Amino acid sequence: MRLLLAISSALLISATALAGDIDTAEVDKRVNKLMERPEMTGLAVAIVENGEIIYAKGFGQKQRGQSDKVTENTVFRWASLSKAVAATAVMQLVEDGQLELQKPIVDYAPSIDLPESRFEVTLEDVLSQRTGIEHNAYDRRIEDGQAAKKVRGALHDVDRLCEPGMCHSYQNVAFDGAAEAIETVTGMPYKAVVAANIFKPLGMQTATTTLSGLEQSEDWAKPHNSRGNPISSVKPTYYRLPAAAGVNSSITDLAKWMQAQFSEDSPLTDYVLHATQTPRIATPYEDRKMRRFYGALTDARYGLGWRVYNMEGHTLIGHRGAVQGYRAHVLFDPAEKTGVAVLWNSSHYRPSGLALEVFDQAFGNPKRDWMRLGPRFNRFAREPVGSGSGSR
């Protein structure tokens, strides 16, 4: 752990100084152009620069054909951005001596039954996506309505790609063993632990981890498909995996969560931040996709609930998320205390490029069309990268 924290500290100070200021008027212009696309319904954006939230704004509608506008207080689903919350909650308990990263996951999450191997799958392996089993194992069973513990108990039948700790294999069902581990040692529901230890200290007033939390919000965005057409109801399945994909909040609260990842007065300790943001395993599939479709992002790795990239000499940390009808993206430079968060209520990929456009501004790069809004891109272009529940 000490070696990992040392590596993390070196990474966090390696980036060169920011070369430019973020032009929020240009962000407005680009987002307004994005919202002209027929596949877009509603979207919210937040930007943190030099540690301060300088921009939090909503665009479009909460539901297609309705007059209610998205604002900075409208609640969306985070999908797989939720994984970093679970990893943070675990590391808080590790720091308090209630959990140990190197212990077998079955010691804390007895429902999980993984294929036989020469080595035990540890809690750290689960949080860093190093279980070694086939990608997204049994997600379909969750989508078909089965209970999380029942599905985790059947994982012994899936194929093993490598020995634990030796390769990256993105998971949702296995990852949610983190929620069970937290409940085992605290004796409290997962939602209560993250509310008390993360949401409340950070002042995240709209943040919840349940379907009822979303639907009981005073102001929430309804789901739409990749062509911008309404979906009749929110699909509840991934709320069964709250550690993997359960969080909801407004863009304002997502900005507070992002800001806490590098703020000098963050309620999250340096120990927790360094542990979660330290890369633990290379992610070749993600690296190939990023190089192909977002060429500025290279050297993709995975920490504890966070992805780690290099953008032309800068270490960037983030994650993407996708569940039916919603998308989410966060990307930040902890060394420069700058980042971008985006939430939207449709299933199209385009807004994922906005963060890179903002970082081009911050790093003094020429403008690049990372959102693919130019005429050479088909308006319903196929999504180039895996995301959220389906990513690797």
C-alpha beads as a LAMMPS data file, in Angstrom:
LAMMPS data file: protein, C-alpha beads

392 atoms
391 bonds

1 atom types
1 bond types

-500.0 500.0 xlo xhi
-500.0 500.0 ylo yhi
-500.0 500.0 zlo zhi

Masses

1 110.0

Atoms # bond

1 1 1 0.000 0.000 0.000
2 1 1 2.816 2.431 0.847
3 1 1 4.398 1.811 -2.569
4 1 1 1.065 2.387 -4.321
5 1 1 0.507 5.632 -2.449
6 1 1 3.990 6.801 -3.385
7 1 1 3.315 6.048 -7.045
8 1 1 0.027 7.922 -6.804
9 1 1 1.684 10.960 -5.259
10 1 1 4.204 11.042 -8.107
11 1 1 1.439 10.843 -10.679
12 1 1 -0.549 13.630 -9.063
13 1 1 2.346 16.090 -9.259
14 1 1 3.578 15.065 -12.711
15 1 1 1.298 17.229 -14.868
16 1 1 2.572 20.503 -16.255
17 1 1 0.834 23.747 -15.356
18 1 1 -2.400 24.652 -17.080
19 1 1 -1.776 26.673 -20.222
20 1 1 -5.112 28.408 -20.643
21 1 1 -8.317 29.552 -19.012
22 1 1 -11.657 27.861 -19.533
23 1 1 -14.002 29.960 -21.651
24 1 1 -17.500 29.182 -20.374
25 1 1 -19.054 31.161 -23.226
26 1 1 -17.409 28.722 -25.621
27 1 1 -18.759 25.836 -23.533
28 1 1 -22.254 27.344 -23.848
29 1 1 -21.811 27.625 -27.602
30 1 1 -20.693 24.021 -27.990
31 1 1 -23.371 22.584 -25.710
32 1 1 -26.105 24.578 -27.445
33 1 1 -24.893 23.162 -30.747
34 1 1 -24.947 19.687 -29.212
35 1 1 -28.513 20.186 -28.022
36 1 1 -29.627 20.864 -31.600
37 1 1 -29.064 17.183 -32.297
38 1 1 -32.329 15.213 -32.420
39 1 1 -30.899 12.507 -30.187
40 1 1 -30.437 14.940 -27.289
41 1 1 -33.179 15.755 -24.753
42 1 1 -31.681 17.137 -21.557
43 1 1 -28.165 17.631 -20.235
44 1 1 -26.351 19.247 -17.313
45 1 1 -22.709 20.321 -17.145
46 1 1 -20.424 21.383 -14.307
47 1 1 -16.840 22.625 -14.479
48 1 1 -14.353 22.994 -11.656
49 1 1 -11.293 25.151 -12.341
50 1 1 -8.443 25.649 -9.871
51 1 1 -10.547 23.984 -7.193
52 1 1 -13.625 26.188 -7.612
53 1 1 -16.939 25.367 -9.253
54 1 1 -17.087 27.983 -12.029
55 1 1 -19.948 26.569 -14.058
56 1 1 -23.073 24.477 -13.354
57 1 1 -25.861 24.672 -15.890
58 1 1 -28.743 22.691 -17.392
59 1 1 -29.847 22.484 -21.026
60 1 1 -32.902 21.060 -22.752
61 1 1 -35.892 19.294 -21.258
62 1 1 -36.435 16.791 -18.491
63 1 1 -38.844 14.997 -20.827
64 1 1 -39.236 15.253 -24.589
65 1 1 -42.327 17.261 -25.515
66 1 1 -42.696 18.808 -22.058
67 1 1 -41.869 22.344 -21.018
68 1 1 -39.901 21.582 -17.829
69 1 1 -36.302 22.639 -18.337
70 1 1 -33.203 20.919 -16.982
71 1 1 -31.413 23.044 -14.385
72 1 1 -28.321 22.645 -12.264
73 1 1 -30.590 21.032 -9.631
74 1 1 -32.205 18.400 -11.881
75 1 1 -31.420 14.848 -10.753
76 1 1 -30.005 12.235 -13.159
77 1 1 -28.586 8.744 -12.723
78 1 1 -24.817 8.315 -12.347
79 1 1 -24.705 4.672 -13.503
80 1 1 -21.103 3.401 -13.204
81 1 1 -19.801 6.652 -11.760
82 1 1 -21.229 5.064 -8.611
83 1 1 -18.242 2.705 -8.407
84 1 1 -15.906 5.402 -7.113
85 1 1 -18.374 6.158 -4.306
86 1 1 -18.313 2.506 -3.236
87 1 1 -14.515 2.372 -3.406
88 1 1 -14.284 5.545 -1.325
89 1 1 -16.665 4.142 1.288
90 1 1 -14.564 0.973 1.468
91 1 1 -11.301 2.900 1.858
92 1 1 -12.801 4.968 4.661
93 1 1 -13.489 1.719 6.496
94 1 1 -10.007 0.438 5.653
95 1 1 -8.549 3.612 7.146
96 1 1 -10.658 3.020 10.258
97 1 1 -9.427 -0.576 10.522
98 1 1 -12.806 -2.203 9.818
99 1 1 -11.856 -3.653 6.414
100 1 1 -8.616 -4.996 4.894
101 1 1 -7.997 -4.720 1.164
102 1 1 -5.904 -7.881 1.008
103 1 1 -8.461 -10.132 2.681
104 1 1 -10.508 -12.525 0.516
105 1 1 -13.756 -10.935 -0.642
106 1 1 -15.711 -13.953 0.645
107 1 1 -14.708 -12.990 4.201
108 1 1 -16.814 -9.859 3.808
109 1 1 -19.290 -10.804 1.076
110 1 1 -20.230 -14.462 1.711
111 1 1 -22.781 -14.477 -1.119
112 1 1 -20.038 -14.315 -3.741
113 1 1 -18.906 -17.647 -5.221
114 1 1 -16.227 -17.257 -7.886
115 1 1 -14.589 -19.895 -10.092
116 1 1 -11.748 -21.897 -8.582
117 1 1 -8.258 -20.472 -8.921
118 1 1 -4.815 -20.756 -7.404
119 1 1 -5.261 -17.470 -5.573
120 1 1 -7.969 -15.891 -3.464
121 1 1 -9.898 -12.950 -4.923
122 1 1 -9.337 -10.081 -2.521
123 1 1 -11.428 -7.023 -1.747
124 1 1 -8.829 -5.003 -3.645
125 1 1 -9.226 -7.270 -6.686
126 1 1 -12.974 -6.613 -6.720
127 1 1 -12.607 -2.837 -6.464
128 1 1 -9.891 -2.695 -9.140
129 1 1 -11.731 -5.032 -11.556
130 1 1 -9.077 -7.773 -11.246
131 1 1 -11.290 -10.759 -10.437
132 1 1 -10.127 -12.445 -13.645
133 1 1 -13.578 -13.677 -14.674
134 1 1 -15.254 -12.950 -18.009
135 1 1 -16.234 -9.325 -18.581
136 1 1 -19.610 -8.134 -17.244
137 1 1 -20.360 -11.577 -15.877
138 1 1 -24.090 -12.240 -15.458
139 1 1 -25.170 -8.642 -16.006
140 1 1 -27.968 -10.095 -18.119
141 1 1 -29.318 -11.997 -15.114
142 1 1 -29.556 -8.745 -13.167
143 1 1 -31.305 -7.141 -16.151
144 1 1 -33.734 -10.086 -16.170
145 1 1 -34.721 -9.263 -12.589
146 1 1 -32.726 -11.700 -10.466
147 1 1 -31.531 -10.685 -6.992
148 1 1 -27.913 -9.582 -6.630
149 1 1 -26.881 -12.100 -3.972
150 1 1 -28.401 -14.972 -5.953
151 1 1 -26.481 -13.924 -9.058
152 1 1 -23.226 -13.494 -7.130
153 1 1 -23.684 -17.010 -5.794
154 1 1 -23.764 -18.376 -9.348
155 1 1 -20.546 -16.723 -10.550
156 1 1 -18.612 -19.963 -9.990
157 1 1 -19.962 -21.140 -13.370
158 1 1 -18.500 -18.310 -15.468
159 1 1 -15.296 -18.578 -17.473
160 1 1 -12.031 -17.415 -15.980
161 1 1 -9.838 -15.217 -18.202
162 1 1 -6.837 -15.146 -15.888
163 1 1 -5.818 -15.731 -12.300
164 1 1 -7.058 -13.091 -9.814
165 1 1 -5.015 -9.906 -9.892
166 1 1 -3.408 -10.685 -13.260
167 1 1 -5.722 -8.947 -15.756
168 1 1 -8.518 -6.403 -15.971
169 1 1 -12.074 -7.692 -16.460
170 1 1 -14.829 -5.144 -15.901
171 1 1 -17.633 -6.271 -13.557
172 1 1 -20.898 -5.067 -12.044
173 1 1 -22.274 -8.115 -10.209
174 1 1 -18.944 -8.981 -8.595
175 1 1 -18.112 -5.328 -7.927
176 1 1 -21.288 -4.968 -5.886
177 1 1 -19.722 -7.349 -3.396
178 1 1 -18.287 -4.085 -2.042
179 1 1 -21.754 -3.053 -0.873
180 1 1 -22.203 -6.383 0.898
181 1 1 -18.765 -6.010 2.507
182 1 1 -19.685 -2.578 3.838
183 1 1 -22.952 -3.885 5.242
184 1 1 -21.190 -6.869 6.850
185 1 1 -18.733 -4.814 8.886
186 1 1 -20.983 -1.863 9.715
187 1 1 -24.278 -3.670 10.277
188 1 1 -25.950 -0.854 8.352
189 1 1 -27.550 -0.661 4.887
190 1 1 -25.155 0.426 2.164
191 1 1 -27.305 3.456 1.337
192 1 1 -27.128 4.642 4.951
193 1 1 -23.343 4.291 5.116
194 1 1 -22.630 6.301 1.954
195 1 1 -25.212 8.905 2.945
196 1 1 -23.603 9.384 6.360
197 1 1 -19.940 9.096 5.345
198 1 1 -19.942 10.732 1.903
199 1 1 -23.093 12.531 0.784
200 1 1 -23.754 14.423 4.023
201 1 1 -20.142 15.558 4.690
202 1 1 -19.877 16.792 1.099
203 1 1 -23.204 18.623 1.234
204 1 1 -24.684 16.503 -1.562
205 1 1 -28.337 17.186 -0.782
206 1 1 -29.839 15.490 -3.859
207 1 1 -27.672 12.343 -3.799
208 1 1 -29.346 8.955 -3.226
209 1 1 -28.714 5.323 -4.187
210 1 1 -32.215 3.966 -4.885
211 1 1 -34.948 4.107 -7.508
212 1 1 -37.307 5.681 -4.978
213 1 1 -34.630 8.285 -4.280
214 1 1 -34.688 9.243 -7.951
215 1 1 -38.444 9.235 -8.431
216 1 1 -39.147 11.085 -5.188
217 1 1 -36.798 13.904 -6.142
218 1 1 -38.607 17.192 -6.669
219 1 1 -36.794 17.729 -9.963
220 1 1 -35.601 14.728 -11.984
221 1 1 -34.951 13.913 -15.630
222 1 1 -36.900 11.144 -17.375
223 1 1 -35.080 8.498 -19.491
224 1 1 -34.780 8.584 -23.307
225 1 1 -33.172 6.302 -25.860
226 1 1 -30.291 6.999 -28.245
227 1 1 -32.641 8.766 -30.694
228 1 1 -34.069 11.015 -28.014
229 1 1 -37.400 9.219 -27.729
230 1 1 -38.964 8.844 -24.266
231 1 1 -38.720 5.559 -22.384
232 1 1 -41.913 4.778 -20.494
233 1 1 -40.329 4.113 -17.095
234 1 1 -37.000 3.935 -15.300
235 1 1 -35.498 0.462 -15.504
236 1 1 -34.868 -0.611 -11.894
237 1 1 -32.405 -3.434 -12.481
238 1 1 -29.051 -1.798 -11.716
239 1 1 -30.365 -0.334 -8.478
240 1 1 -29.988 -3.954 -7.302
241 1 1 -26.238 -3.291 -7.562
242 1 1 -25.963 0.022 -5.694
243 1 1 -22.174 -0.078 -5.391
244 1 1 -21.847 -0.606 -9.142
245 1 1 -24.534 1.697 -10.541
246 1 1 -26.973 3.045 -7.946
247 1 1 -26.189 6.737 -7.337
248 1 1 -28.461 9.609 -8.434
249 1 1 -27.849 13.343 -8.048
250 1 1 -27.927 16.765 -9.642
251 1 1 -24.944 18.095 -11.573
252 1 1 -24.313 20.481 -8.676
253 1 1 -23.806 17.562 -6.317
254 1 1 -21.748 15.644 -8.859
255 1 1 -19.525 18.735 -9.060
256 1 1 -19.133 18.663 -5.272
257 1 1 -18.114 14.995 -5.482
258 1 1 -15.575 15.789 -8.202
259 1 1 -14.284 18.816 -6.296
260 1 1 -13.764 16.632 -3.206
261 1 1 -11.324 14.475 -5.199
262 1 1 -8.662 17.176 -5.065
263 1 1 -9.777 19.982 -2.746
264 1 1 -7.317 20.957 -0.021
265 1 1 -10.137 21.066 2.528
266 1 1 -11.943 17.966 1.279
267 1 1 -13.681 15.801 3.903
268 1 1 -12.048 12.878 2.083
269 1 1 -8.591 12.211 3.501
270 1 1 -5.390 12.100 1.475
271 1 1 -5.123 8.420 2.363
272 1 1 -8.500 7.640 0.811
273 1 1 -7.947 9.832 -2.262
274 1 1 -4.500 8.470 -3.038
275 1 1 -5.644 4.888 -2.557
276 1 1 -8.638 5.177 -4.891
277 1 1 -6.841 7.207 -7.569
278 1 1 -3.716 5.024 -7.748
279 1 1 -3.722 2.825 -10.890
280 1 1 -3.717 -0.892 -10.055
281 1 1 -4.030 -2.630 -13.415
282 1 1 -3.616 -1.886 -17.117
283 1 1 -6.835 -1.887 -19.184
284 1 1 -5.833 -2.839 -22.747
285 1 1 -9.387 -2.851 -24.150
286 1 1 -10.066 0.648 -22.827
287 1 1 -6.659 1.824 -24.019
288 1 1 -7.304 0.654 -27.587
289 1 1 -10.742 2.295 -27.667
290 1 1 -9.483 5.588 -26.260
291 1 1 -6.565 5.714 -28.687
292 1 1 -8.877 4.997 -31.606
293 1 1 -11.776 7.316 -30.837
294 1 1 -10.383 9.851 -28.341
295 1 1 -6.757 9.832 -29.406
296 1 1 -5.584 12.303 -26.786
297 1 1 -6.299 9.771 -24.006
298 1 1 -3.661 7.050 -23.648
299 1 1 -2.208 4.666 -21.070
300 1 1 -5.626 3.680 -19.684
301 1 1 -5.529 1.954 -16.295
302 1 1 -7.914 1.238 -13.432
303 1 1 -7.622 2.289 -9.792
304 1 1 -10.268 1.591 -7.176
305 1 1 -13.522 2.578 -8.879
306 1 1 -11.711 5.146 -11.049
307 1 1 -10.131 5.019 -14.496
308 1 1 -6.747 6.710 -14.940
309 1 1 -5.485 8.152 -18.249
310 1 1 -2.687 10.212 -19.700
311 1 1 -3.679 13.221 -21.813
312 1 1 -0.564 14.558 -23.476
313 1 1 1.472 14.577 -20.257
314 1 1 -1.366 15.201 -17.807
315 1 1 -2.756 12.511 -15.516
316 1 1 -6.552 12.535 -15.795
317 1 1 -8.939 10.493 -13.656
318 1 1 -12.568 9.753 -14.374
319 1 1 -15.261 7.292 -15.338
320 1 1 -18.161 6.890 -17.740
321 1 1 -21.565 5.502 -16.914
322 1 1 -24.535 4.161 -18.851
323 1 1 -27.851 2.630 -17.889
324 1 1 -31.009 2.556 -19.961
325 1 1 -32.004 6.145 -20.734
326 1 1 -29.118 7.884 -18.962
327 1 1 -25.427 8.620 -19.413
328 1 1 -22.800 10.224 -17.201
329 1 1 -19.153 11.259 -17.488
330 1 1 -16.572 12.736 -15.133
331 1 1 -12.964 13.600 -15.970
332 1 1 -10.568 15.617 -13.814
333 1 1 -6.934 16.586 -13.384
334 1 1 -6.230 16.328 -9.636
335 1 1 -2.876 18.073 -9.909
336 1 1 -4.491 21.156 -11.434
337 1 1 -7.729 20.839 -9.435
338 1 1 -9.753 21.082 -12.621
339 1 1 -12.471 18.826 -14.011
340 1 1 -15.671 18.394 -16.004
341 1 1 -18.874 16.530 -15.114
342 1 1 -21.737 15.809 -17.527
343 1 1 -25.113 14.126 -16.959
344 1 1 -27.747 13.546 -19.647
345 1 1 -31.025 11.688 -20.090
346 1 1 -30.508 9.862 -23.360
347 1 1 -28.353 6.973 -24.492
348 1 1 -26.196 8.705 -27.092
349 1 1 -22.437 8.938 -26.676
350 1 1 -21.706 12.445 -28.036
351 1 1 -21.574 14.436 -24.755
352 1 1 -18.660 12.261 -23.566
353 1 1 -16.393 14.360 -25.793
354 1 1 -17.227 17.609 -24.006
355 1 1 -14.734 17.016 -21.200
356 1 1 -11.881 16.711 -23.700
357 1 1 -12.950 19.912 -25.417
358 1 1 -12.816 21.726 -22.072
359 1 1 -9.405 20.251 -21.281
360 1 1 -8.144 21.390 -24.673
361 1 1 -9.012 24.897 -23.503
362 1 1 -7.403 24.384 -20.103
363 1 1 -4.203 22.972 -21.605
364 1 1 -3.978 25.604 -24.338
365 1 1 -4.527 23.130 -27.181
366 1 1 -6.130 23.934 -30.539
367 1 1 -9.889 23.301 -30.652
368 1 1 -10.844 19.741 -31.547
369 1 1 -14.317 18.376 -32.289
370 1 1 -14.365 15.634 -29.640
371 1 1 -18.185 15.644 -29.558
372 1 1 -18.291 14.891 -33.289
373 1 1 -20.687 17.720 -34.100
374 1 1 -19.192 18.513 -37.488
375 1 1 -20.861 17.615 -40.803
376 1 1 -18.662 14.566 -41.388
377 1 1 -20.313 12.693 -38.510
378 1 1 -23.662 10.935 -38.972
379 1 1 -26.237 12.337 -36.561
380 1 1 -27.008 8.833 -35.298
381 1 1 -23.440 7.586 -35.418
382 1 1 -22.777 4.374 -33.609
383 1 1 -21.233 4.767 -30.178
384 1 1 -17.474 4.249 -30.447
385 1 1 -16.689 3.229 -26.865
386 1 1 -18.124 0.865 -24.282
387 1 1 -19.594 2.652 -21.315
388 1 1 -21.158 2.091 -17.943
389 1 1 -22.673 -1.316 -17.353
390 1 1 -21.410 -2.546 -20.688
391 1 1 -17.826 -1.293 -20.570
392 1 1 -14.663 -3.251 -20.041

Bonds

1 1 1 2
2 1 2 3
3 1 3 4
4 1 4 5
5 1 5 6
6 1 6 7
7 1 7 8
8 1 8 9
9 1 9 10
10 1 10 11
11 1 11 12
12 1 12 13
13 1 13 14
14 1 14 15
15 1 15 16
16 1 16 17
17 1 17 18
18 1 18 19
19 1 19 20
20 1 20 21
21 1 21 22
22 1 22 23
23 1 23 24
24 1 24 25
25 1 25 26
26 1 26 27
27 1 27 28
28 1 28 29
29 1 29 30
30 1 30 31
31 1 31 32
32 1 32 33
33 1 33 34
34 1 34 35
35 1 35 36
36 1 36 37
37 1 37 38
38 1 38 39
39 1 39 40
40 1 40 41
41 1 41 42
42 1 42 43
43 1 43 44
44 1 44 45
45 1 45 46
46 1 46 47
47 1 47 48
48 1 48 49
49 1 49 50
50 1 50 51
51 1 51 52
52 1 52 53
53 1 53 54
54 1 54 55
55 1 55 56
56 1 56 57
57 1 57 58
58 1 58 59
59 1 59 60
60 1 60 61
61 1 61 62
62 1 62 63
63 1 63 64
64 1 64 65
65 1 65 66
66 1 66 67
67 1 67 68
68 1 68 69
69 1 69 70
70 1 70 71
71 1 71 72
72 1 72 73
73 1 73 74
74 1 74 75
75 1 75 76
76 1 76 77
77 1 77 78
78 1 78 79
79 1 79 80
80 1 80 81
81 1 81 82
82 1 82 83
83 1 83 84
84 1 84 85
85 1 85 86
86 1 86 87
87 1 87 88
88 1 88 89
89 1 89 90
90 1 90 91
91 1 91 92
92 1 92 93
93 1 93 94
94 1 94 95
95 1 95 96
96 1 96 97
97 1 97 98
98 1 98 99
99 1 99 100
100 1 100 101
101 1 101 102
102 1 102 103
103 1 103 104
104 1 104 105
105 1 105 106
106 1 106 107
107 1 107 108
108 1 108 109
109 1 109 110
110 1 110 111
111 1 111 112
112 1 112 113
113 1 113 114
114 1 114 115
115 1 115 116
116 1 116 117
117 1 117 118
118 1 118 119
119 1 119 120
120 1 120 121
121 1 121 122
122 1 122 123
123 1 123 124
124 1 124 125
125 1 125 126
126 1 126 127
127 1 127 128
128 1 128 129
129 1 129 130
130 1 130 131
131 1 131 132
132 1 132 133
133 1 133 134
134 1 134 135
135 1 135 136
136 1 136 137
137 1 137 138
138 1 138 139
139 1 139 140
140 1 140 141
141 1 141 142
142 1 142 143
143 1 143 144
144 1 144 145
145 1 145 146
146 1 146 147
147 1 147 148
148 1 148 149
149 1 149 150
150 1 150 151
151 1 151 152
152 1 152 153
153 1 153 154
154 1 154 155
155 1 155 156
156 1 156 157
157 1 157 158
158 1 158 159
159 1 159 160
160 1 160 161
161 1 161 162
162 1 162 163
163 1 163 164
164 1 164 165
165 1 165 166
166 1 166 167
167 1 167 168
168 1 168 169
169 1 169 170
170 1 170 171
171 1 171 172
172 1 172 173
173 1 173 174
174 1 174 175
175 1 175 176
176 1 176 177
177 1 177 178
178 1 178 179
179 1 179 180
180 1 180 181
181 1 181 182
182 1 182 183
183 1 183 184
184 1 184 185
185 1 185 186
186 1 186 187
187 1 187 188
188 1 188 189
189 1 189 190
190 1 190 191
191 1 191 192
192 1 192 193
193 1 193 194
194 1 194 195
195 1 195 196
196 1 196 197
197 1 197 198
198 1 198 199
199 1 199 200
200 1 200 201
201 1 201 202
202 1 202 203
203 1 203 204
204 1 204 205
205 1 205 206
206 1 206 207
207 1 207 208
208 1 208 209
209 1 209 210
210 1 210 211
211 1 211 212
212 1 212 213
213 1 213 214
214 1 214 215
215 1 215 216
216 1 216 217
217 1 217 218
218 1 218 219
219 1 219 220
220 1 220 221
221 1 221 222
222 1 222 223
223 1 223 224
224 1 224 225
225 1 225 226
226 1 226 227
227 1 227 228
228 1 228 229
229 1 229 230
230 1 230 231
231 1 231 232
232 1 232 233
233 1 233 234
234 1 234 235
235 1 235 236
236 1 236 237
237 1 237 238
238 1 238 239
239 1 239 240
240 1 240 241
241 1 241 242
242 1 242 243
243 1 243 244
244 1 244 245
245 1 245 246
246 1 246 247
247 1 247 248
248 1 248 249
249 1 249 250
250 1 250 251
251 1 251 252
252 1 252 253
253 1 253 254
254 1 254 255
255 1 255 256
256 1 256 257
257 1 257 258
258 1 258 259
259 1 259 260
260 1 260 261
261 1 261 262
262 1 262 263
263 1 263 264
264 1 264 265
265 1 265 266
266 1 266 267
267 1 267 268
268 1 268 269
269 1 269 270
270 1 270 271
271 1 271 272
272 1 272 273
273 1 273 274
274 1 274 275
275 1 275 276
276 1 276 277
277 1 277 278
278 1 278 279
279 1 279 280
280 1 280 281
281 1 281 282
282 1 282 283
283 1 283 284
284 1 284 285
285 1 285 286
286 1 286 287
287 1 287 288
288 1 288 289
289 1 289 290
290 1 290 291
291 1 291 292
292 1 292 293
293 1 293 294
294 1 294 295
295 1 295 296
296 1 296 297
297 1 297 298
298 1 298 299
299 1 299 300
300 1 300 301
301 1 301 302
302 1 302 303
303 1 303 304
304 1 304 305
305 1 305 306
306 1 306 307
307 1 307 308
308 1 308 309
309 1 309 310
310 1 310 311
311 1 311 312
312 1 312 313
313 1 313 314
314 1 314 315
315 1 315 316
316 1 316 317
317 1 317 318
318 1 318 319
319 1 319 320
320 1 320 321
321 1 321 322
322 1 322 323
323 1 323 324
324 1 324 325
325 1 325 326
326 1 326 327
327 1 327 328
328 1 328 329
329 1 329 330
330 1 330 331
331 1 331 332
332 1 332 333
333 1 333 334
334 1 334 335
335 1 335 336
336 1 336 337
337 1 337 338
338 1 338 339
339 1 339 340
340 1 340 341
341 1 341 342
342 1 342 343
343 1 343 344
344 1 344 345
345 1 345 346
346 1 346 347
347 1 347 348
348 1 348 349
349 1 349 350
350 1 350 351
351 1 351 352
352 1 352 353
353 1 353 354
354 1 354 355
355 1 355 356
356 1 356 357
357 1 357 358
358 1 358 359
359 1 359 360
360 1 360 361
361 1 361 362
362 1 362 363
363 1 363 364
364 1 364 365
365 1 365 366
366 1 366 367
367 1 367 368
368 1 368 369
369 1 369 370
370 1 370 371
371 1 371 372
372 1 372 373
373 1 373 374
374 1 374 375
375 1 375 376
376 1 376 377
377 1 377 378
378 1 378 379
379 1 379 380
380 1 380 381
381 1 381 382
382 1 382 383
383 1 383 384
384 1 384 385
385 1 385 386
386 1 386 387
387 1 387 388
388 1 388 389
389 1 389 390
390 1 390 391
391 1 391 392
